[in-house]
């Protein structure tokens, strides 16, 4: 059966269905209900729920990092939402409901509003409201809010796992999990990726085919669940898993080695992150720094903008974690397929070509300055560098730098410490930036090529459109020429050039990128060791030969076939 691949990896084992505990609510309206007594019950339950959430938040921060713990900060906000509380109290006072009936009805009404929204992110927030409501209801009914203790290794399946459930998962026992509901943007999926365990969500009607005790294979890479597999299929997956484990074991020798070519030439291999858990994972996997800190994740999964202090604390924690190693912090990149509902951004016909990234932050100067203040303040604790996204003109870059300098002057005036020599760079994501890369290079300390968008804008392909998504490929000769041109322009002006798009971890493209002179490869944590190994197989001169041959190829097919031949 197929679901949504939420977290990669392969796991095999016995299935354990976690039945949704049915919460029985007594009659909604009770004759002669004691309003003051029900209000008192509610107040006590809310206080206990707050204590529990603070404890879960603390434990989640210790286990995953502050980014994931912020999920429970959002839960605390829901719990303390005055409108939600008022709705519950009115149901007790006016409709004469008992406390648990009032909570159940109010939470159902609120969550339904979010469920009916078209935006996937907002739909996923309905789960958070239900999670908080369920916690309060269990307290009112004297039930336990904790997952049962597991005594054996299992593949855990549930209709849905709330963030509270996921935070309590024993990763020594749970090898993977499956859910009937959910999406890749749900908190459950995000936390699964942080846990590093395979997960498939959104199984829908297929979920009914599952039952406890079944032997299953979870293929988190493909989003496939194989129930009671034949011995042949089981052997194939066991062989695949064993080979993966042997290969991963071999790669461990690169953990504490600097990335270098066959002739010992140093190359930077760093990681892409969105939160503290990712940052720790990059270190664990031998990363030498951070080539892309996607700060938009600090703005998501919440109901309002993060404060300067909230952002500062996260940037400071990452800076201290990496000390003198580079951390490239990209300023807010919202728009296109990433929305912040609380900003009430306009609905656009072509959002990828619209009000997004640097265009939005230059316009919303207060939001931009708050983020820049937080980054600058944290810069004294490590080697932070700042990076502006989606620059398409010199005037945009100069405007961004002007605001950055304003913030520096304000902090100086306030006698707030920050690194005075923090490096500034830009993302190269649109063809216009490549064409004027020589001009842009005069204004910055580095370039980072974002291939996901560069491909999209060069080939005019919406990668979310299934009918044409195959055309979104880094092997297009035009894309490869733009990459080479960007590196050449940067080097002529004496600045280094990195890449943080998915192509940086593409095993076939590695010799081309090395030959083109790429200085830094940035990728997900799980690709780092493999890329380090591949680099040792090439000299820069050999890679230059590959690069020149690729640039003579006329079609995507020619490029790919040649690189496949070279890889063998």
N, C-alpha and C positions, 0 to 999 in steps of 0.2 A: 504494500500500500504506500501511497505517496502523501507527504505533508509538506510543511514549509521547513527547509533546512535552516535552523536557528543557530546552531553551534556545531562546528565541524568535528570529525573524528568517527571512529568505528568502535562499537561496543557490542558484546555478545553476553547473553545471560538469561536468567529467569525473570519473567515479568511479574511485577507486583502492582496490582491496581489499587490505588488509594481512593476508596469510595468517598464521595462527597457526603460528609456528615449532615444529615437532614436536621435542620434546626426547627424544632416544633414550637410554634407560637400559639399561645392560648387565644381565645376569642378576642377580636380586636376591641370590642366595646364591652365593658364590664359594668354591671349595675352597681351603683353606689361606690364607684372607684374613688379611692382616697388620693386626690390630686397631689397634695403636698408629699404624701408618701412615695408616689411614683416619680415626682420630680427629684426627691431626695435619692431614690434608687438610681435615677439617671445620672445625677451629679457624681455619685460614688463610682459608678461604672466608667464615666468619662475620665475621672481622676486615675483610676486603675489602668485604663487603656493608655493614658498618657505615660504613666510610669513604665508600662510594658514596652511601648513604642520607643521610649528613650533608651531602654536597655537593649532592644533589638538594633537600634541605630548604632549604639556603642559597639556591640559585638560585630555588626556588619562592617564598621569602619576598621576594626582590628583584623577582620578576616579578608575583606576585599579592598578596603581603602575608602576615603571620604566620598569619592564620586558615587559609589553604590549606596553608601550610607545616606546620601542626600535623598534617596527614594523615601526614606522614613521621615525625613524632615518634611517632605511633601505630605506624607500621611498625617503627621502632626498638624499640618496646616488644615487638612480636611477635617480632622477631629475637632479643631478649634474654630472652624468656620462658623461665624455668628449666624449666618442665614440658615445653615443646616440645623444648628442647635435650636434656633427659633422655630423652625418647621416642626421639629420633634416636640418641643414644649407645647406648641399650639394644638398638636394632635392629642396631647395628654389633657390639656386644660379645656379645650373647646369640644373636641370629639370624644372626650372621656375614654381614651385608649390607655391600656397599661403601657409601661415604659418600653418593653420589648416590641410590642406591636407598633408603637409610634416610631421607634428607631427603624424597624424593618420597612415600614411604608415610606418613611422619608428618604431612606437610603435608596430604595427601589426607584422612587420618583427622580432623584438626582442622577443616579447611574443611567437611567433610561434616556435622559436628555443627552448624555454623552454618547451612548450606544447608537442613537439615531443620527448622529453627526456623520457627514461623509468623510471627513478627514480621519485617516487611520490612526494617527497619533492621538487624536482626541477620543476615538473609540477605545483605544488601549487604556485611557485614563479611567474609564468606567470600572475597570478591574480594581484600581486603587480605591475607589469609593466603596465598592463592595467589600474589599479586604478590610477597610477600617470599620465598616458597618458590622461585618461578621465578628470582628474582634470584640466590639462593644456588646453585641448580642450574646456571645458566649460568656462574657463576664456576667451579664444580667441573668443568664440561665445556669450559671455555676459550672460551665464546661471548660475544658482545657484548651489553651491556644497554641499548644506545641505539637510538633510532628511526633508520631510514635517512634520509639527507639528501634532501630533495625538491628537484626542479629546476623544477617547474611548479605552477601552482595546481590544487588537486584538492579533491574531496569525499572525505574519508577514511572508509572503512568497515572494520569489524573485528568479529569475533565478540564481542569485548569489549575495551575499552581500560582498562588498569590505571591507577591514579593516577599511577604512574611514567611511563607512556606519555603521558598527558594533559599532565603537567607539561612534557614535552619538545616538545610540538606547536609547530611553526613557524606562527604565526598569519598571517604574510605569505603563506604558501603554502596552508594548510588553511583553506578557506572555510566548512566545516561538517563534522560527522561523524555517522556512523550506526553503531549497534551492534546485534548480534543479542540480546545480553543487557542487563541493567541496569534501573534504575528511577530515578525522579526523586530518590530519596534517596541514590543512589550517589555516591561521591566524584567520579566521572567527570562526572556531570550537574552537580554543584555547581560543579566547576571550569570546565565549559563556559559556565555562566552568568557566571562571573567573567571569562572570556576575552571574553565578548560575541559568541560565534559560535553560529549555529544548531546544534542537536543534537537527534537523535531516537534514543531507545534502546528496548530491548525489542521489536525487530521480530519476534523469534521465528522461526517457520517461513518467514515472508515473506523473511527474509534470503537464503534460497537462490536467490531470483530475481535477486539482484544479481551483476554481474560487472564486472571492470575494463574501463574504456574506455567504459562506457555514459554517455550524457548524462542527468543527473538534475536534478530540481528538489527542493530540500529546503525544506519549509514548516514551520519550527519552531514557528509559532504554532498550526497545526492538527495537527501530528504526522503530516504526510503526505509521502510520497516518491513523486514521479512519474518513472517510468523512460521514457527515450526519448520525451519528450512530443512531441505533434504541433506543427507550426509555430504553429497557432492558440493552443494552451495556452502555448507558449513566449512568444509575443508578449504574451499576457495578463499573464503573470508578469513579463516584462521591463518592460511598461508599469507594472505595480503597483510593481515595484522602483524604476523611474525616478521615479515620482511620490513614493514614500517618500523617495528620496534628495534630490529637489528640495525637498520639504517640510522635511526635516531640515536642509538647507542654509539655508533661510529662517529656521529657528528659531535658528540660531547667533547671530543678533543679540541674542538674549535672554541669552546666556551670562553676560555680565558686567553685566547690568542687574538692578536690584532688582525683584521682583515688585510690580506695582501695577495699580490699576484704570484705567479710561479717564480718570478725573479726577485721577490721580496719587496716590490713596490707597494706602498701603503695605499689602501682605499678605505674610505669611511663606509661602514655598514651600520645603519642606525634604525630606529623604529618609529612607526606611526602610533600615536596614542590618542585616547579621548578622555582618560581618567587616570586616577592613581593606580588602580589595579593593572591597567595596561602598562603603565610606567614600570611597575615592579616586574611584570612579565617580560618586558624588553630586557631588563637587567638579567633576569633568570635565564634568558635565551641568548645571552652573549652580545647584546646590543651595545654599541659604543657611544650612544647618545640618542637624542630624539630629533628626527628630521621633520616631524609634523605633529604638533599638539593641536588637535581639532578642538578649539575652545567652545564651539557651538554646543557641545554636549553639556557644558555648565549651564546653558540657558534653557535646555530642554528638560522634559519630565518635571516641570514645575508650573506654577500658576502666575509667576511674576518674574521680572528681571532679577538676576543675582546681584547682590550689593557689591560694592567695591571690596569690602572686607571679606566676603565669601570667596570672591575670585582671588584676592590676594593670598588667602590661606592655602588655596589649592596650588597656585603657581609657586608659592614659597615651598610647599611640601615637595613638589617635583624638583625644584631647583636644588634643595638640600639633598634629595635622593641622588642626584647626578653630580653634585659638587662642581668640579671643573669641566665635566663633559658637556658638550653643547646640547641645548634644548631650544628648538625653533618653535616659538609660539605664534601660531597663525591667529590673527585677529578675527573677530566674528564673521563667519561665512554662512549667512542665512539667506534663504531664497531658493529658487529652482524647486528641488524636491524636498527642501527642508524649510519648515514653517514654524513660527512661534505664534500660536493663536492669540496670546495676550498682547501682542504688538498690533494686532488688527491690520496687517499688511494688505494692500489691495489685491484683489483677484485679478490675475493677468492672463491674457490669451497665450503668451509665450513666456512663462516664468523664468526659463533658463536664459532668456535674452533680456530679462527685465530688471526689476528693482531688487538687486541682490548683492551680497558680499560688500565690497568697498563702496559701491554706489549707495547702498543703504546706510552704511555707517558714516560716510561723509555727510549725508543728509541729516542723520540723527546724531548730531555732534555730542550731545550729552551722554548717550549710550557709549559712543566711541571713547570719549575722554575718561569715563569711569573705568572702562577696560584698560586703557593705556596707563592710567594711574596705578591700577592693581599690578600690571605686568612690571612697570618700572620699579615700584616699591619692592617687589619680590626679586628683582634682578640682582640685588646686593648679596643674595644668598647662594648664588651659583653662576652658571654661564648661560643665562637666557639670551636669546636673540629674538627679534620681532620680525614678523613676516606679514605683508599685506596681500590679501587674495584678490584675484581677478582684475589685476591692473591691465588696462588696455590703452592708456595714454600717459604721456609725461605729465600732463596737468593733474591727473588723478594722483599720481605718485607724489608730486610736489605738494598737493593739498593735504595728503595724508601726513607727509613729513612735517608740514607746517603745524598741524594740530599736535603731532607728537612733540614738537619743540615748545609749543604753548604749554603742554602738560609738564614738560621738564622745567620750564621757567616757573610754573606755579608751585611745583614741589620744592624747587630751590628756595623760593620766597617763603614757603612754609617750613623751611629747614628740615625737610623729609629726605632721608638718605636713599640713594639709588645708584646703580652703576652708570657712571657718566659716559663710558665708552661702549655701551651696548650696541651690537651690530644690527643693522637694518637690512632686510632683503624683501624680495617680492616673489609671488607665485607667477610662473609663466604658464598661462592657461588658455590664452586666446591668440589666434594667429597675428593679430595686430601687434601684440607685445613682442612676438618673435621678429617681425619686420623692423621694429624700432629698438630691438634689444641693445644695439650699440649705444643708443641715447639713454636708455634706462639704466644700463650698466654704469654709466658715469655718476649715477645718483645713489647707488646702493652698494652693499658689501657682498651680496651673494644673490644668486637666482635659485629657485627650486621649481622644477618642471612638474606641473600637475597633469599627468597624461590623461586621466579620466575625462577632464573637461577639454583638454587640448584636442583630443581625438573627436569629441562630440562637436566642437565648434569648427574644426578643420573639415570634417567629412559631412557635416550637417546631418548628424544622426542622433536622435533622441534614444539614449541607451535603455530607457524604460519602455520603449515601444517594441513589443515582441516581434512584430512583423519585419522590423529592420535592424533589430539589436545585433544580428550577426555581422552587420557592416561596421559595428563599433569595434575596431581592432587596431592594435598598435603596429601591425605589420603593413599598414597602408604606406606606400612609398612617400606620399606627401607628409605624413606624420613623422616618419623617420628622418626626412630631410629637415623638417622644422626642428626636431630635437638636435640634430647635428649643428644646424645654424645657430641655435640658442647657445650651445656649449662654446662654439667658436667665438661668438660675439662677447660672451662673458669673459673668456680667457684673454681675448685681445685687450680688454679693459682691466685685466689683472684681478678679476674676481672669480671665486669658485662657483661651480654649478652642481646642484644636486637634483635628485628626482624623488618625489614622494607619491607618485601615482602607482597604480597596480603594476605597471610595466617594469618598475624597478626590481620586482621579484620574479619576473618572467625568465625562466631558465634558458629558453631559446634566445631571448634578446640580450642576455648578459654580455656575450662577446662583442656584439654591436655597440652596446652602451659603453663598455670599457674602451673599445677602439675609438669611439667618438670623443673620449676624454672625460667622461662623467667622473666627478670627484667624490660624490656621495650617493649611496643607494639607501633609500628609506622605505620600510615595509612593515607588515604585521610581524609581531614577535616570532610567530611560528615559522617564518620563512628565513630568518636571519642566519641560522647555522648552515642551512643548505647553500645559501648564496656565498657564505664564507668559504665553504668547501669548493664550490665551482670556480671561484676566483683563483684558487691555487692551481688550477689546471691550465691557466692562460697567462701568456706574457702579453704585455701591452702591444708589442710589435705584431704578434700573431693576431691579436684582436683588431688592430688597425687594418690588417689585410681583409678580415671578415667584413669590417665596416665598409671599406671601399667596394667590395663585391656586392654587398647589400644595396648600396646606393646606385648600383648599375641595374638592379632588378626593376622590372617595369610593372609588375602586378603583385597583389597580395599573395597569390598562389606561389609565384616565383620566390618571393622573400621567405615565406614559411618553409617551402620545400628545401631551399638552400640551408636555412638555419637548422632544420631537422637533420640534414645530412651532416652538417658540421658538428652537431651535438653528439652524433654517434661516434 
